[in-house]
Amino acid sequence: MRKHPIDLFALLSGLIVIGFAVAFIVGAYTDLTIDARLIGPILLVGFGAAGLAGALVAQRRSDARLESATTE
């Protein structure tokens, strides 16, 4: 079975969403609360960072493939 590369953007986006879900569940059963005004900006920053990380990893993989193709 051939391995496929990890999609870093999808992984980080999923972790961000799971983090918010866990925070809301914890908030429902404890006295901790989440200010709803912060969710939008935090999501935007998180998804932006995930997109940037994904683009950097994709560029590095592309450069590595190009380098290996030119050395052969």
N, C-alpha and C positions, 0 to 999 in steps of 0.2 A: 504494500500500500504506500503510495507516494504522499509525503508530508506536504502540506500547504503552508505558506507563510501566515503568521499571525496578523490579523487585521487590528492594528493598535487602536485606531479610532473607534471601532465598534466595541472593543474590549473596555476602553476607558469610558466611553459613553454609557455602556451598560453598568459599569461600576458606580458611576455618578448617580444614575437613576436608582439603583439599588440602595445606595447610601441615603438618598432622600426618602425612599420608602421605609427603610429601617428607622430613620429619624422620626418620621411621622408615627410609626407604630410605637416606638419608645415614648413619644410625646403623648400618645393616646392612653398609655397605661401608667404614666408618671406625671410629676408636676412640671417636667421640662416642656417648654413650648418653642416653636419655631416661628419667627416673624415672617409672615407670608410675603412681605415686601422684599425680602432678601433672596427669595427663591429664584426669581427671574435673572437678576444679575449674576448670582452664583452659577446658575445653569449656563448662561452665556459665556462666562469666563471659563468654566469647566469644559464645555464643548469646544470653545476656541483653542484652549490648551491641548485638548485631545486631537483636534484637527491639525494643529501645528506639529505635534509629535508624530502623528501619522504621516504627514507630508515629509518630515525629515527622515523618517525610517524608509519611506518609499524612495526618496532621493538617494539615500545611502545604498539601498539594494540595487537601484538602477545603475549607480556608479560602479558598484562591485561587479555587476554583470557585464558592463561595458569594458571594464578593465580586464576581466578574465577573457573576454572575447578578443581583445586586441593582443593579448600576450600569447595566445595559441597560434 
